[in-house]
């Protein structure tokens, strides 16, 4: 996939590849950087900390070992985004803030949906508040809401969404 950058004459060649052990540190960096940069705009610090702790290096290695995690790579081979699925559930799509709005998320979601469509008619995702509109534009419909309550009284609210794939 080639993407022309806004306000630039440069075209970036993005590609999606299966995640490998060599990508683990870079994936972890993308996750942590994205969560710390984007989530505070939508969630209290308790929720930001929850997601940072959830997406630890061990969790990344588990995703890689599942064979269901992929990476978006820029033209230099750097990991700029990642996505993972389990059965028909997209479990995460993250794009480094410096690469958002450049087609990386679309590339990742396209590949995850292709993988899911091989075995399932419907893709599901638990979408953060920051991503729900993106998924709506891609044809996902909200089918419910999830809530996680933390000890300090903070609540994490998210959209349970589905898309008919075939």
C-alpha positions in Angstrom: 0.0 0.0 0.0 1.4 3.4 -0.9 0.2 6.5 0.9 0.9 10.1 -0.1 1.4 12.1 3.0 -0.6 15.3 3.5 1.4 18.5 2.9 4.2 16.4 1.4 5.3 15.2 -2.0 6.7 12.0 -0.4 4.8 8.7 -0.9 5.2 6.1 1.9 5.1 2.4 1.1 3.2 0.8 4.0 3.0 -2.9 4.3 1.4 -5.4 6.7 3.3 -8.4 7.9 2.9 -11.1 10.6 4.5 -10.0 13.8 7.6 -11.8 14.9 9.6 -12.0 18.1 12.0 -9.4 16.6 9.1 -6.9 16.5 8.1 -7.3 20.2 10.0 -4.3 21.5 8.8 -2.0 18.7 5.2 -3.2 19.1 5.4 -2.5 22.8 6.7 1.0 22.1 3.8 1.7 19.7 1.3 0.5 22.2 2.7 2.5 25.1 3.3 5.6 23.1 -0.2 5.6 21.5 -2.0 4.9 24.8 -0.1 7.6 26.6 -0.6 10.2 23.8 -4.3 9.5 22.9 -6.2 7.9 25.8 -5.8 10.9 28.3 -7.9 12.9 25.9 -10.8 10.5 26.5 -10.2 8.7 29.8 -9.0 9.4 33.3 -5.4 8.3 34.3 -6.7 5.1 36.0 -7.9 3.9 32.6 -4.7 5.0 30.9 -2.7 3.1 33.5 -5.0 0.0 33.0 -4.3 -0.1 29.3 -0.5 0.5 29.7 -0.4 -2.4 32.2 -2.5 -4.6 30.0 -0.3 -4.1 27.0 2.9 -5.1 28.7 5.8 -6.8 26.9 4.6 -10.2 28.0 1.1 -9.5 26.5 2.8 -8.5 23.2 4.8 -11.8 23.2 1.6 -13.8 23.8 -0.1 -12.0 20.8 2.9 -12.8 18.6 2.9 -16.4 19.7 -0.8 -16.7 18.8 0.0 -16.1 15.2 -2.8 -13.6 15.1 -0.8 -10.4 15.5 0.5 -8.3 12.6 2.4 -5.1 12.1 2.3 -2.1 9.8 5.7 -1.3 8.6 6.9 1.9 7.0 9.1 2.0 3.9 12.2 1.7 6.1 10.8 -1.4 7.8 9.9 0.3 11.1 6.9 -0.9 13.1 4.4 2.0 13.0 1.2 0.1 13.9 -0.1 -3.2 15.1 -3.3 -5.2 15.2 -4.4 -8.5 16.7 -7.5 -10.8 16.6 -8.8 -13.8 18.4 -11.4 -15.9 16.5 -13.7 -13.2 15.0 -12.8 -10.6 17.6 -10.4 -7.8 16.8 -8.6 -7.4 20.1 -6.6 -4.3 19.3 -5.5 -1.8 16.6 -2.9 0.7 17.5 -1.0 3.2 15.3 1.8 5.3 16.5 0.5 8.9 16.8 3.1 10.2 14.3 1.6 7.9 11.7 -2.1 8.4 12.4 -4.2 9.7 9.5 -1.9 8.1 7.0 -3.8 4.9 6.2 -1.9 2.6 8.6 -5.1 1.9 10.7 -7.0 1.2 7.5 -4.3 -1.2 6.3 -4.3 -3.1 9.6 -8.1 -3.3 9.9 -8.3 -4.5 6.3 -5.9 -7.3 6.9 -7.5 -8.3 10.2 -11.0 -8.4 8.5 -9.6 -10.5 5.7 -8.2 -13.0 8.2 -11.5 -13.1 10.2 -13.6 -13.4 7.0 -11.9 -16.6 6.1 -13.8 -18.4 9.0 -16.5 -16.0 10.2 -19.3 -13.9 8.8 -19.1 -11.2 11.4 -16.2 -9.3 13.0 -16.5 -7.9 16.5 -14.5 -5.3 18.4 -14.7 -3.6 21.7 -13.9 0.0 20.6 -12.5 2.7 22.7 -14.2 6.1 22.7 -11.4 7.4 20.6 -11.9 4.8 17.9 -15.7 4.2 17.7 -16.2 6.8 14.9 -13.5 5.2 12.8 -15.2 1.8 13.1 -18.6 3.3 12.3 -17.2 4.8 9.1 -16.0 1.2 8.3 -19.5 -0.2 8.6 -19.4 -1.4 12.2 -22.6 -1.0 14.3 -22.8 -0.6 18.0 -24.6 -3.6 19.5 -24.0 -2.8 23.2 -21.8 -1.0 25.7 -19.3 -2.4 28.1 -18.3 -1.0 31.4 -15.3 -1.9 33.6 -15.5 -0.4 37.1 -12.2 0.3 39.0 -11.7 0.4 42.7 -11.3 4.2 42.7 -14.8 4.6 41.3 -13.6 5.3 37.7 -15.5 3.5 34.9 -14.1 2.5 31.6 -16.9 2.7 29.0 -16.5 1.2 25.5 -18.6 0.3 22.5 -19.3 -3.3 21.6 -19.4 -3.2 17.8 -20.0 -5.7 14.9 -19.6 -5.7 11.2 -21.1 -8.1 8.7 -18.1 -9.3 6.6 -20.0 -11.6 4.1 
